[in-house]
Amino acid sequence: MCALVTVPCAPEPDRWVFGYGSLMWNPGFTFAERVEARLIGAHRALCIYSFHHRGTPEKPGLVLGLDVGGSCRGIAYRVAGAEWADTHAYLTAREQISGVYREANRRIHLLDGSGRDAAAVVYLVNRGHSQYAKGLDHAAQLHLVRGAHGQSGPNRDYVIATVAELKAMGIVDPGLAWIAHRLQEGHD
């Protein structure tokens, strides 16, 4: 008769998630480390019509996406391996509602002085999706943001909170700052 030997499973490795919009100020998941980081090859853009979180199909809002080209400073979160399955399920439910984001793994550079790079889960805009809002000028963006409200609240709050987080990090995004200023001051 053979003895049954159990071999422990290797623990799930820690994973990184890169946030560039609301994930910076409202991650919604447990993390082991939070570090400023840079992603090369994509930039932050107010380029996604929001039909769920910050608008509706009848009155869409606008949210950020990672669009092709340039670079983006944001926040990287290290998620413990034991937390990854729950975190990934949460992120999938939050970010993959309509398929406008493509989940990908990209190399990021951690800006904590350590010189570390890491592979991170990022959410890139799907340029072929009907919710991709290409080429809107700032006035059109302001108009959409001002009038939209979704399941996660007013679109204006999303933009203002993102600009505040960017400012705290020493980042100025002139377009977003222009929109946030007009939202806060009631300008058109």
C-alpha positions as MATLAB code, in Angstrom:
seq = 'MCALVTVPCAPEPDRWVFGYGSLMWNPGFTFAERVEARLIGAHRALCIYSFHHRGTPEKPGLVLGLDVGGSCRGIAYRVAGAEWADTHAYLTAREQISGVYREANRRIHLLDGSGRDAAAVVYLVNRGHSQYAKGLDHAAQLHLVRGAHGQSGPNRDYVIATVAELKAMGIVDPGLAWIAHRLQEGHD';
ca = [
       0.000    0.000    0.000;
       1.351    3.405   -0.986;
       1.405    6.333    1.331;
      -0.195    9.406   -0.054;
       2.227   12.316    0.176;
       0.868   15.819   -0.090;
       3.088   18.477   -1.490;
       2.161   22.002   -0.543;
       1.216   24.219   -3.442;
       3.582   27.041   -4.226;
       2.174   30.294   -2.882;
       0.644   32.682   -5.401;
       3.196   35.424   -6.201;
       2.551   39.038   -5.332;
       1.184   41.096   -8.225;
       1.261   44.780   -9.102;
      -1.644   46.932  -10.325;
      -1.079   50.331  -11.985;
      -3.618   53.079  -11.289;
      -3.785   56.346  -13.228;
      -7.316   57.646  -12.483;
      -9.742   56.713   -9.722;
      -7.595   53.731   -8.727;
      -5.079   56.305   -7.419;
      -7.495   57.785   -4.880;
     -10.017   54.947   -4.520;
      -8.345   51.590   -5.116;
     -11.047   49.585   -3.340;
      -8.802   46.604   -2.589;
      -6.259   45.563    0.030;
      -2.624   46.191   -0.910;
       0.748   45.523    0.687;
       2.595   48.467   -0.861;
       1.685   51.750   -2.607;
       4.383   53.398   -4.742;
       4.412   56.127   -7.378;
       5.308   54.590  -10.732;
       5.751   55.389  -14.418;
       4.389   53.467  -17.388;
       6.046   54.062  -20.763;
       4.071   53.676  -23.988;
       0.672   54.994  -22.882;
      -0.687   58.257  -21.513;
      -3.632   59.293  -19.328;
      -6.523   60.681  -21.395;
     -10.141   61.606  -20.733;
     -11.195   59.385  -23.616;
     -13.878   56.941  -22.467;
     -17.607   57.553  -22.457;
     -18.892   56.304  -19.104;
     -22.288   54.607  -19.285;
     -22.116   53.021  -15.834;
     -19.873   54.501  -13.113;
     -19.997   58.214  -14.046;
     -22.823   58.473  -16.577;
     -25.580   56.600  -18.364;
     -26.103   55.573  -22.000;
     -28.595   58.460  -22.305;
     -26.275   60.997  -20.641;
     -22.702   59.673  -20.801;
     -19.882   60.947  -18.684;
     -16.164   60.801  -19.423;
     -13.505   58.832  -17.572;
      -9.816   58.277  -18.037;
      -8.148   55.612  -20.102;
      -4.570   54.734  -20.956;
      -4.251   55.627  -24.626;
      -1.417   54.829  -27.016;
       1.855   56.756  -26.810;
       3.818   58.788  -24.317;
       4.109   57.936  -20.651;
       2.019   58.110  -17.511;
       2.842   58.645  -13.849;
       0.458   56.976  -11.461;
       0.305   54.690   -8.463;
       1.439   51.060   -8.353;
      -0.073   48.763   -5.767;
       1.583   45.522   -4.725;
      -1.080   42.980   -3.912;
      -0.102   39.979   -1.780;
      -0.414   36.690   -3.606;
      -2.967   35.418   -1.105;
      -5.183   38.451   -1.930;
      -4.757   38.319   -5.702;
      -7.774   36.169   -6.660;
     -10.187   38.433   -4.759;
      -8.466   41.601   -5.994;
      -8.521   40.450   -9.604;
     -12.212   39.528   -9.360;
     -12.934   42.982   -7.925;
     -10.933   44.745  -10.656;
     -12.587   42.702  -13.385;
     -16.041   43.658  -12.090;
     -15.009   47.322  -11.781;
     -13.002   47.806  -14.971;
     -14.382   45.261  -17.429;
     -18.092   46.128  -17.376;
     -18.316   46.829  -21.097;
     -14.984   45.765  -22.602;
     -13.804   49.327  -23.219;
     -10.655   48.517  -21.252;
      -8.208   45.794  -22.250;
      -6.410   44.196  -19.336;
      -2.706   43.800  -20.065;
       0.571   43.225  -18.266;
       3.123   45.997  -18.792;
       6.480   46.859  -17.286;
       6.385   49.840  -14.905;
       9.210   51.686  -13.186;
       8.701   52.234   -9.450;
       9.578   55.809   -8.435;
      10.561   55.101   -4.833;
      14.297   55.469   -5.415;
      14.864   51.704   -5.421;
      15.416   51.432   -9.168;
      12.892   48.573   -9.265;
      10.821   47.674  -12.282;
       7.795   45.423  -12.046;
       5.246   43.749  -14.279;
       1.853   45.293  -13.543;
      -1.737   44.751  -14.550;
      -2.889   47.833  -16.463;
      -6.160   48.750  -18.136;
      -5.623   50.151  -21.642;
      -8.365   51.774  -23.701;
      -9.802   49.616  -26.474;
      -9.700   52.096  -29.372;
     -12.124   49.962  -31.397;
     -14.850   50.120  -28.746;
     -17.918   52.335  -29.223;
     -17.204   54.026  -25.863;
     -13.818   55.311  -27.056;
     -14.179   59.116  -27.115;
     -11.478   60.188  -29.533;
     -10.706   63.791  -30.324;
     -13.033   65.681  -27.981;
     -11.790   69.192  -27.209;
     -11.729   70.459  -23.630;
     -15.022   72.352  -23.978;
     -16.814   69.187  -25.143;
     -15.225   67.206  -22.323;
     -16.337   69.821  -19.786;
     -19.899   69.742  -21.129;
     -20.116   65.944  -20.783;
     -18.483   65.835  -17.337;
     -20.640   68.655  -15.952;
     -23.934   66.959  -16.793;
     -23.180   63.306  -16.041;
     -23.945   61.180  -13.008;
     -23.623   57.398  -12.730;
     -23.740   54.607  -10.181;
     -20.456   55.787   -8.614;
     -21.574   59.397   -8.370;
     -21.223   62.675  -10.253;
     -18.671   62.772  -13.058;
     -17.437   66.148  -11.773;
     -16.366   64.526   -8.472;
     -14.291   61.960  -10.397;
     -12.399   64.648  -12.333;
     -11.891   66.911   -9.303;
     -10.628   64.025   -7.127;
      -8.252   62.859   -9.845;
      -6.803   66.353  -10.335;
      -6.379   66.703   -6.554;
      -4.479   63.385   -6.396;
      -2.291   64.400   -9.346;
      -1.562   67.745   -7.666;
      -0.567   65.938   -4.438;
       1.899   63.924   -6.542;
       3.304   67.088   -8.163;
       1.716   66.312  -11.545;
      -0.046   68.955  -13.594;
      -2.305   67.756  -16.398;
      -3.287   71.060  -18.054;
      -6.442   69.733  -19.741;
      -7.808   68.011  -16.652;
      -6.847   70.996  -14.483;
      -8.711   73.354  -16.845;
     -11.843   71.206  -16.623;
     -11.604   70.808  -12.833;
     -11.157   74.558  -12.351;
     -14.277   75.306  -14.374;
     -16.254   72.641  -12.529;
     -15.234   74.073   -9.157;
     -15.803   77.710  -10.128;
     -18.989   77.132  -12.141;
     -17.446   78.447  -15.391;
     -18.520   77.356  -18.856;
];
